[in-house]
Amino acid sequence: MRKLGFLVSGTDTGVGKTTLTCGMAATLKARGLRIGVMKPAETGCEVHEGDLAPADAIALRHAAGSSAPPELICPYRYALPLAPAAAAELEGRAAPDLDHIRSAYKSLAANADVMLVEGAGGITVPLTWGTNYADLALALDLELILVVANRLGCINATILSLDYAERRGVVIKGYILNDVDAAPSPATATNARSLERLTSAPCLGEVHHNEPISAEICQRLVSSAL
């Protein structure tokens, strides 16, 4: 199969990107594929044994069964729960550098069939004050998987995110509807149909509240390369 690379971004923060990316990594790994994972910049890290511990990146590494050095998987870590550009500035740390991220990515991708790169928040979130996650996707030749929080308000956020990605030239693999709330609502019951009518981007599937990502969704990610 040809090598695949995906940027997992979201319509907002707290939409379930890490959980779904871990699920994709574990499911694809169970199919015998070599999975590389990366969270280039993680904010909101807590101090552990004198160092900033990137909880999301650690979870990704575990789900993929990766033995890659944590410094490759998550080269930039910040304590403040802000966009990487803002966290770097306020903490006096180096902002993420695309060339350095690209180098780390190439090292990880050399031993992977599929690369899953998790962003922070949405695709327009600034890595630096001059670059965002669309720039990262273009630099690493990643296809976009947009995680949509299936709740009231997601239609606007989804269309804006997909439109921006398309205008920037990012290849859109599709979006995943994620039921972030336990209680159903008229919005959660109708969002899938509404988005189908309003955007040409493919829906890769829907993940119900607290349920694992399906093998069918993961199959859609890699089917074109098998």
Backbone as CSV, one residue per row, in Angstrom:
resi,resn,N_x,N_y,N_z,CA_x,CA_y,CA_z,C_x,C_y,C_z
1,MET,0.835,-1.197,0.000,0.000,0.000,0.000,0.871,1.249,0.000
2,ARG,0.343,2.325,-0.578,1.076,3.577,-0.524,0.948,4.183,0.867
3,LYS,1.930,4.969,1.247,1.898,5.574,2.572,0.850,6.668,2.636
4,LEU,0.179,6.745,3.771,-0.876,7.727,3.976,-0.545,8.593,5.176
5,GLY,-0.941,9.855,5.094,-0.764,10.764,6.214,-2.000,11.614,6.400
6,PHE,-2.459,11.737,7.634,-3.676,12.481,7.933,-3.437,13.486,9.048
7,LEU,-4.035,14.660,8.891,-4.127,15.621,9.983,-5.505,15.491,10.595
8,VAL,-5.557,15.168,11.875,-6.833,15.091,12.583,-7.042,16.423,13.284
9,SER,-7.961,17.198,12.741,-8.269,18.512,13.296,-9.713,18.506,13.782
10,GLY,-10.155,19.617,14.343,-11.504,19.664,14.892,-12.220,20.954,14.564
11,THR,-13.516,20.951,14.796,-14.297,22.173,14.645,-14.091,23.098,15.832
12,ASP,-13.474,22.588,16.889,-13.256,23.361,18.113,-12.334,22.526,18.995
13,THR,-12.043,23.049,20.170,-11.317,22.243,21.151,-12.323,21.392,21.923
14,GLY,-11.869,20.278,22.470,-12.745,19.422,23.254,-13.769,18.658,22.447
15,VAL,-13.448,18.343,21.183,-14.411,17.634,20.340,-14.118,16.136,20.255
16,GLY,-13.044,15.692,20.909,-12.735,14.267,20.935,-11.648,13.843,19.974
17,LYS,-10.775,14.769,19.552,-9.723,14.430,18.590,-8.791,13.343,19.109
18,THR,-8.338,13.498,20.354,-7.378,12.526,20.890,-8.000,11.149,21.013
19,THR,-9.213,11.085,21.536,-9.887,9.795,21.692,-10.067,9.107,20.349
20,LEU,-10.516,9.857,19.350,-10.744,9.254,18.041,-9.432,8.903,17.348
21,THR,-8.411,9.730,17.499,-7.124,9.419,16.882,-6.521,8.164,17.515
22,CYS,-6.637,8.050,18.825,-6.181,6.825,19.495,-6.960,5.613,18.992
23,GLY,-8.262,5.774,18.827,-9.083,4.674,18.323,-8.687,4.272,16.916
24,MET,-8.421,5.248,16.068,-7.974,4.946,14.706,-6.638,4.222,14.724
25,ALA,-5.718,4.705,15.557,-4.398,4.088,15.637,-4.496,2.633,16.077
26,ALA,-5.270,2.380,17.115,-5.397,1.018,17.638,-6.090,0.099,16.640
27,THR,-7.133,0.587,15.983,-7.879,-0.240,15.039,-7.045,-0.566,13.808
28,LEU,-6.335,0.426,13.289,-5.497,0.180,12.116,-4.301,-0.712,12.464
29,LYS,-3.772,-0.535,13.666,-2.672,-1.393,14.119,-3.129,-2.847,14.201
30,ALA,-4.370,-3.051,14.667,-4.901,-4.408,14.785,-5.052,-5.079,13.415
31,ARG,-5.088,-4.270,12.363,-5.172,-4.821,11.009,-3.794,-5.175,10.459
32,GLY,-2.764,-4.937,11.257,-1.414,-5.282,10.829,-0.654,-4.152,10.182
33,LEU,-1.210,-2.933,10.241,-0.535,-1.779,9.666,0.403,-1.146,10.683
34,ARG,1.487,-0.586,10.192,2.417,0.133,11.055,1.927,1.583,11.163
35,ILE,1.643,2.006,12.380,1.036,3.310,12.601,2.029,4.252,13.262
36,GLY,2.223,5.395,12.644,3.002,6.456,13.248,2.073,7.544,13.753
37,VAL,2.369,8.093,14.897,1.525,9.136,15.467,2.373,10.349,15.831
38,MET,1.719,11.506,15.819,2.437,12.724,16.148,1.457,13.766,16.657
39,LYS,1.855,14.478,17.681,1.167,15.685,18.129,2.248,16.752,18.176
40,PRO,2.443,17.474,17.083,3.601,18.362,16.977,3.727,19.373,18.103
41,ALA,2.595,19.894,18.554,2.618,20.863,19.648,1.464,20.561,20.588
42,GLU,1.774,20.390,21.860,0.724,20.138,22.856,0.796,21.207,23.940
43,THR,-0.346,21.805,24.209,-0.432,22.810,25.258,-1.237,22.255,26.427
44,GLY,-1.192,22.956,27.546,-1.886,22.468,28.739,-1.191,21.285,29.379
45,CYS,0.121,21.154,29.160,0.875,20.032,29.729,1.147,20.272,31.217
46,GLU,1.063,19.221,31.995,1.388,19.294,33.413,2.835,18.852,33.646
47,VAL,3.423,19.371,34.692,4.805,19.014,35.022,4.839,17.637,35.672
48,HIS,5.697,16.770,35.157,5.885,15.437,35.723,7.372,15.141,35.768
49,GLU,7.868,14.890,36.978,9.294,14.623,37.190,10.157,15.713,36.566
50,GLY,9.729,16.940,36.755,10.512,18.083,36.319,10.404,18.446,34.854
51,ASP,9.538,17.760,34.116,9.403,18.041,32.690,7.922,18.141,32.339
52,LEU,7.617,18.814,31.248,6.232,18.923,30.794,5.828,17.611,30.127
53,ALA,4.755,17.010,30.628,4.296,15.720,30.119,3.116,15.930,29.168
54,PRO,3.260,15.562,27.900,2.174,15.729,26.926,1.202,14.553,26.979
55,ALA,0.132,14.685,27.732,-0.778,13.563,27.971,-1.387,13.020,26.679
56,ASP,-1.764,13.907,25.765,-2.368,13.438,24.521,-1.359,12.641,23.697
57,ALA,-0.148,13.167,23.588,0.879,12.482,22.805,1.234,11.129,23.417
58,ILE,1.257,11.069,24.733,1.536,9.795,25.411,0.444,8.777,25.095
59,ALA,-0.813,9.232,25.100,-1.935,8.342,24.774,-1.844,7.852,23.332
60,LEU,-1.475,8.740,22.415,-1.320,8.351,21.014,-0.220,7.317,20.853
61,ARG,0.896,7.546,21.514,2.041,6.625,21.426,1.647,5.232,21.914
62,HIS,0.901,5.189,23.007,0.460,3.911,23.566,-0.513,3.215,22.620
63,ALA,-1.475,3.963,22.074,-2.484,3.369,21.197,-1.855,2.791,19.933
64,ALA,-0.829,3.455,19.430,-0.173,2.988,18.211,0.846,1.893,18.465
65,GLY,1.161,1.642,19.747,2.199,0.678,20.069,3.550,1.143,19.570
66,SER,3.751,2.453,19.618,4.973,3.033,19.059,6.117,3.004,20.066
67,SER,7.316,2.766,19.548,8.521,2.838,20.370,9.350,4.070,20.027
68,ALA,8.763,4.966,19.228,9.471,6.179,18.823,9.710,7.080,20.023
69,PRO,10.807,7.811,20.030,11.088,8.725,21.145,9.988,9.769,21.298
70,PRO,9.581,10.049,22.525,8.544,11.066,22.747,8.900,12.425,22.143
71,GLU,10.194,12.723,22.056,10.616,14.011,21.505,10.285,14.130,20.021
72,LEU,10.184,13.011,19.318,9.775,13.040,17.927,8.266,13.167,17.809
73,ILE,7.565,12.439,18.672,6.105,12.440,18.610,5.538,13.794,19.014
74,CYS,6.147,14.426,20.002,5.665,15.729,20.474,6.862,16.637,20.738
75,PRO,7.384,17.287,19.706,8.590,18.099,19.880,8.370,19.412,20.622
76,TYR,7.126,19.900,20.674,6.868,21.191,21.329,5.784,21.028,22.387
77,ARG,6.116,21.459,23.622,5.212,21.285,24.761,5.130,22.588,25.549
78,TYR,3.924,22.905,25.975,3.690,24.151,26.711,2.719,23.890,27.861
79,ALA,2.862,24.683,28.900,2.031,24.497,30.092,0.662,25.166,29.956
80,LEU,0.619,26.334,29.362,-0.634,27.072,29.278,-1.573,26.445,28.244
81,PRO,-2.862,26.317,28.581,-3.826,25.737,27.636,-4.311,26.770,26.626
82,LEU,-3.402,27.141,25.733,-3.668,28.153,24.727,-3.225,27.639,23.355
83,ALA,-3.484,28.423,22.324,-2.906,28.103,21.021,-1.387,28.072,21.157
84,PRO,-0.707,27.185,20.426,0.747,27.084,20.571,1.482,28.411,20.439
85,ALA,1.082,29.244,19.494,1.758,30.538,19.314,1.650,31.404,20.558
86,ALA,0.455,31.443,21.154,0.243,32.260,22.343,0.957,31.675,23.552
87,ALA,0.886,30.338,23.704,1.551,29.689,24.842,3.062,29.902,24.770
88,ALA,3.634,29.745,23.588,5.074,29.934,23.427,5.480,31.353,23.797
89,GLU,4.717,32.317,23.355,5.042,33.713,23.626,4.974,34.027,25.115
90,LEU,3.912,33.604,25.778,3.730,33.926,27.193,4.707,33.170,28.084
91,GLU,5.116,31.974,27.666,6.033,31.184,28.482,7.499,31.451,28.147
92,GLY,7.744,32.237,27.118,9.121,32.509,26.721,9.821,31.303,26.134
93,ARG,9.052,30.416,25.530,9.625,29.220,24.906,9.643,29.393,23.385
94,ALA,10.411,28.564,22.738,10.475,28.609,21.277,9.134,28.197,20.689
95,ALA,8.689,28.944,19.692,7.466,28.585,18.979,7.746,27.399,18.057
96,PRO,6.734,26.626,17.707,6.943,25.499,16.796,7.560,25.944,15.470
97,ASP,8.491,25.163,14.994,9.188,25.438,13.744,8.813,24.355,12.733
98,LEU,8.267,24.760,11.598,7.780,23.785,10.620,8.895,22.892,10.086
99,ASP,10.083,23.432,9.912,11.187,22.615,9.412,11.558,21.523,10.413
100,HIS,11.565,21.884,11.689,11.870,20.885,12.723,10.768,19.828,12.797
101,ILE,9.520,20.269,12.707,8.400,19.318,12.729,8.471,18.396,11.520
102,ARG,8.804,18.964,10.364,8.913,18.149,9.150,10.002,17.088,9.290
103,SER,11.111,17.460,9.900,12.194,16.503,10.100,11.760,15.368,11.017
104,ALA,11.072,15.711,12.115,10.582,14.684,13.040,9.557,13.795,12.353
105,TYR,8.694,14.402,11.564,7.661,13.641,10.855,8.291,12.628,9.896
106,LYS,9.300,13.056,9.155,9.947,12.154,8.205,10.580,10.959,8.910
107,SER,11.143,11.200,10.086,11.740,10.097,10.850,10.676,9.096,11.284
108,LEU,9.529,9.615,11.718,8.440,8.735,12.141,7.817,8.008,10.951
109,ALA,7.629,8.732,9.848,6.970,8.163,8.682,7.803,7.082,8.003
110,ALA,9.118,7.114,8.207,9.991,6.123,7.577,9.657,4.702,8.016
111,ASN,9.053,4.568,9.192,8.727,3.242,9.725,7.228,3.046,9.885
112,ALA,6.433,3.759,9.079,4.978,3.682,9.228,4.305,3.524,7.874
113,ASP,3.171,2.810,7.879,2.308,2.741,6.702,1.313,3.893,6.699
114,VAL,0.870,4.268,7.893,-0.103,5.345,8.059,0.381,6.279,9.154
115,MET,0.357,7.580,8.875,0.701,8.584,9.875,-0.554,9.339,10.295
116,LEU,-0.747,9.447,11.604,-1.860,10.208,12.170,-1.274,11.361,12.972
117,VAL,-1.550,12.581,12.535,-1.011,13.778,13.177,-2.178,14.544,13.792
118,GLU,-2.166,14.675,15.097,-3.257,15.377,15.779,-2.915,16.851,15.960
119,GLY,-3.841,17.700,15.570,-3.668,19.129,15.751,-4.115,19.583,17.123
120,ALA,-4.105,20.882,17.301,-4.610,21.497,18.537,-5.783,22.381,18.152
121,GLY,-6.977,22.068,18.668,-8.136,22.859,18.297,-8.467,22.683,16.829
122,GLY,-8.708,23.803,16.123,-9.107,23.751,14.731,-7.981,24.033,13.765
123,ILE,-8.301,24.004,12.486,-7.279,24.093,11.453,-6.667,25.482,11.346
124,THR,-7.360,26.516,11.833,-6.799,27.868,11.761,-6.036,28.260,13.023
125,VAL,-5.951,27.367,14.000,-5.209,27.677,15.231,-3.745,27.943,14.892
126,PRO,-3.175,29.043,15.398,-1.803,29.398,15.033,-0.732,28.580,15.756
127,LEU,0.127,27.958,14.968,1.341,27.348,15.519,2.341,28.450,15.857
128,THR,2.492,29.373,14.920,3.234,30.611,15.138,2.288,31.722,14.700
129,TRP,2.725,32.982,14.831,1.840,34.067,14.402,1.794,34.204,12.890
130,GLY,2.527,33.338,12.187,2.487,33.375,10.733,2.100,32.060,10.087
131,THR,1.927,31.005,10.894,1.573,29.688,10.365,0.493,29.050,11.222
132,ASN,-0.328,28.225,10.590,-1.359,27.494,11.325,-1.369,26.032,10.877
133,TYR,-2.399,25.293,11.266,-2.412,23.862,10.969,-2.694,23.550,9.500
134,ALA,-3.253,24.494,8.758,-3.352,24.306,7.312,-1.955,24.314,6.703
135,ASP,-1.111,25.226,7.179,0.278,25.253,6.714,0.981,23.940,7.050
136,LEU,0.710,23.408,8.222,1.315,22.136,8.617,0.865,21.013,7.695
137,ALA,-0.439,20.960,7.399,-0.964,19.921,6.506,-0.309,20.001,5.135
138,LEU,-0.136,21.210,4.626,0.486,21.380,3.321,1.969,21.012,3.361
139,ALA,2.643,21.378,4.448,4.077,21.094,4.561,4.353,19.598,4.648
140,LEU,3.434,18.868,5.280,3.638,17.428,5.478,2.835,16.578,4.500
141,ASP,2.111,17.222,3.583,1.290,16.522,2.597,0.269,15.608,3.286
142,LEU,-0.478,16.201,4.233,-1.470,15.453,5.000,-2.879,15.724,4.486
143,GLU,-3.706,14.696,4.482,-5.119,14.853,4.186,-5.861,15.162,5.488
144,LEU,-6.892,15.983,5.389,-7.622,16.429,6.570,-8.738,15.477,6.959
145,ILE,-8.733,15.075,8.223,-9.877,14.413,8.848,-10.414,15.402,9.880
146,LEU,-11.627,15.894,9.672,-12.200,16.886,10.568,-13.130,16.202,11.564
147,VAL,-12.827,16.339,12.853,-13.693,15.794,13.898,-14.724,16.865,14.254
148,VAL,-15.991,16.506,14.091,-17.095,17.432,14.309,-17.837,17.036,15.575
149,ALA,-17.909,17.964,16.526,-18.707,17.707,17.730,-20.176,17.779,17.333
150,ASN,-20.865,16.651,17.395,-22.258,16.593,16.945,-23.164,17.222,18.003
151,ARG,-23.322,18.530,17.882,-24.152,19.271,18.824,-24.657,20.535,18.133
152,LEU,-25.499,21.263,18.809,-26.024,22.500,18.262,-24.877,23.467,17.954
153,GLY,-24.860,24.010,16.739,-23.830,24.950,16.349,-22.744,24.368,15.471
154,CYS,-22.726,23.045,15.300,-21.610,22.433,14.572,-21.698,22.654,13.064
155,ILE,-22.876,22.932,12.547,-23.006,23.098,11.100,-22.168,24.280,10.625
156,ASN,-22.311,25.413,11.290,-21.550,26.596,10.920,-20.047,26.336,11.034
157,ALA,-19.627,25.765,12.147,-18.201,25.513,12.371,-17.638,24.524,11.352
158,THR,-18.424,23.530,10.990,-17.969,22.519,10.037,-17.791,23.117,8.647
159,ILE,-18.790,23.861,8.195,-18.728,24.448,6.860,-17.578,25.450,6.766
160,LEU,-17.395,26.271,7.787,-16.297,27.233,7.772,-14.935,26.535,7.749
161,SER,-14.789,25.478,8.552,-13.514,24.749,8.604,-13.201,24.093,7.267
162,LEU,-14.195,23.430,6.678,-13.986,22.753,5.404,-13.725,23.758,4.281
163,ASP,-14.448,24.868,4.311,-14.255,25.895,3.287,-12.849,26.479,3.365
164,TYR,-12.384,26.751,4.577,-11.038,27.297,4.737,-9.992,26.307,4.243
165,ALA,-10.142,25.039,4.631,-9.184,24.020,4.204,-9.146,23.913,2.682
166,GLU,-10.298,23.925,2.066,-10.357,23.818,0.609,-9.704,25.021,-0.058
167,ARG,-9.970,26.217,0.447,-9.375,27.425,-0.134,-7.862,27.446,0.024
168,ARG,-7.354,26.828,1.098,-5.907,26.767,1.303,-5.253,25.659,0.475
169,GLY,-6.045,24.804,-0.119,-5.488,23.728,-0.920,-5.224,22.442,-0.165
170,VAL,-5.759,22.330,1.048,-5.603,21.103,1.835,-6.555,20.042,1.290
171,VAL,-6.046,18.842,1.065,-6.892,17.739,0.607,-7.777,17.288,1.769
172,ILE,-9.079,17.211,1.531,-10.035,16.840,2.574,-10.427,15.371,2.412
173,LYS,-10.038,14.557,3.385,-10.453,13.156,3.374,-11.921,13.041,3.767
174,GLY,-12.348,13.820,4.733,-13.738,13.804,5.171,-13.862,14.218,6.617
175,TYR,-15.060,14.104,7.136,-15.316,14.480,8.528,-15.982,13.332,9.273
176,ILE,-15.786,13.334,10.582,-16.397,12.339,11.470,-17.278,13.078,12.466
177,LEU,-18.539,12.682,12.550,-19.444,13.250,13.546,-19.248,12.500,14.858
178,ASN,-18.960,13.230,15.915,-18.705,12.621,17.213,-19.739,13.103,18.219
179,ASP,-20.504,12.178,18.762,-21.532,12.530,19.752,-20.864,12.812,21.097
180,VAL,-20.549,14.071,21.344,-19.833,14.429,22.561,-20.748,14.477,23.783
181,ASP,-22.047,14.628,23.563,-22.993,14.686,24.678,-23.790,13.393,24.753
182,ALA,-24.078,12.975,25.979,-24.819,11.723,26.167,-26.275,11.862,25.761
183,ALA,-26.883,13.014,26.055,-28.309,13.199,25.795,-28.551,13.577,24.337
184,PRO,-29.453,12.871,23.661,-29.775,13.241,22.279,-30.563,14.551,22.240
185,SER,-30.536,15.184,21.084,-31.267,16.438,20.902,-31.711,16.523,19.452
186,PRO,-32.609,17.460,19.140,-32.985,17.630,17.725,-31.782,17.906,16.841
187,ALA,-30.775,18.624,17.366,-29.583,18.926,16.583,-28.783,17.658,16.278
188,THR,-28.543,16.837,17.294,-27.751,15.622,17.060,-28.458,14.658,16.123
189,ALA,-29.786,14.714,16.108,-30.560,13.816,15.255,-30.586,14.267,13.798
190,THR,-30.322,15.548,13.557,-30.469,16.077,12.197,-29.181,16.613,11.585
191,ASN,-28.117,16.762,12.367,-26.887,17.357,11.844,-26.296,16.573,10.679
192,ALA,-26.336,15.252,10.767,-25.743,14.436,9.702,-26.424,14.717,8.371
193,ARG,-27.735,14.726,8.368,-28.472,14.978,7.132,-28.255,16.410,6.649
194,SER,-28.212,17.352,7.576,-28.000,18.746,7.193,-26.647,18.931,6.521
195,LEU,-25.601,18.349,7.108,-24.263,18.491,6.538,-24.156,17.797,5.186
196,GLU,-24.844,16.699,5.043,-24.852,15.994,3.761,-25.416,16.896,2.655
197,ARG,-26.402,17.710,3.022,-27.018,18.594,2.035,-26.195,19.858,1.777
198,LEU,-25.378,20.247,2.760,-24.715,21.543,2.695,-23.255,21.490,2.266
199,THR,-22.646,20.328,2.294,-21.236,20.225,1.910,-21.012,18.993,1.050
200,SER,-20.048,19.083,0.160,-19.715,17.947,-0.700,-18.661,17.043,-0.076
201,ALA,-18.093,17.456,1.050,-17.082,16.634,1.725,-17.732,15.348,2.237
202,PRO,-17.050,14.221,2.124,-17.652,12.960,2.571,-17.708,12.834,4.091
203,CYS,-18.796,12.284,4.567,-18.884,11.923,5.987,-18.292,10.528,6.133
204,LEU,-17.237,10.417,6.926,-16.572,9.128,7.110,-17.328,8.225,8.065
205,GLY,-18.243,8.824,8.844,-19.037,8.039,9.775,-19.382,8.833,11.019
206,GLU,-20.166,8.217,11.877,-20.581,8.838,13.132,-20.170,7.946,14.299
207,VAL,-19.626,8.570,15.331,-19.230,7.844,16.532,-20.213,8.229,17.636
208,HIS,-20.913,7.242,18.159,-21.897,7.509,19.191,-21.223,7.707,20.547
209,HIS,-21.911,8.367,21.441,-21.335,8.766,22.726,-20.733,7.584,23.471
210,ASN,-19.448,7.733,23.837,-18.706,6.739,24.617,-18.562,5.387,23.920
211,GLU,-18.761,5.350,22.600,-18.542,4.114,21.861,-17.224,4.216,21.086
212,PRO,-16.568,3.089,20.855,-15.296,3.136,20.109,-15.526,3.455,18.642
213,ILE,-14.503,3.955,17.994,-14.592,4.220,16.564,-14.706,2.892,15.825
214,SER,-15.512,2.868,14.783,-15.786,1.603,14.100,-14.677,1.232,13.122
215,ALA,-14.586,-0.054,12.856,-13.626,-0.539,11.860,-13.997,-0.028,10.476
216,GLU,-15.288,0.210,10.249,-15.733,0.699,8.944,-15.166,2.084,8.654
217,ILE,-15.148,2.961,9.678,-14.575,4.299,9.486,-13.101,4.194,9.150
218,CYS,-12.384,3.373,9.874,-10.958,3.200,9.623,-10.698,2.599,8.255
219,GLN,-11.569,1.699,7.818,-11.429,1.101,6.497,-11.538,2.171,5.416
220,ARG,-12.424,3.143,5.617,-12.583,4.211,4.628,-11.319,5.059,4.528
221,LEU,-10.554,5.144,5.591,-9.332,5.944,5.564,-8.265,5.325,4.681
222,VAL,-8.169,4.034,4.693,-7.051,3.362,4.011,-7.465,2.619,2.745
223,SER,-8.751,2.587,2.429,-9.220,1.758,1.306,-8.587,2.161,-0.015
224,SER,-8.337,3.453,-0.199,-7.792,3.909,-1.481,-6.331,3.500,-1.660
225,ALA,-5.690,3.067,-0.581,-4.270,2.726,-0.664,-4.025,1.238,-0.650
226,LEU,-5.065,0.448,-0.453,-4.877,-1.002,-0.341,-4.891,-1.654,-1.720
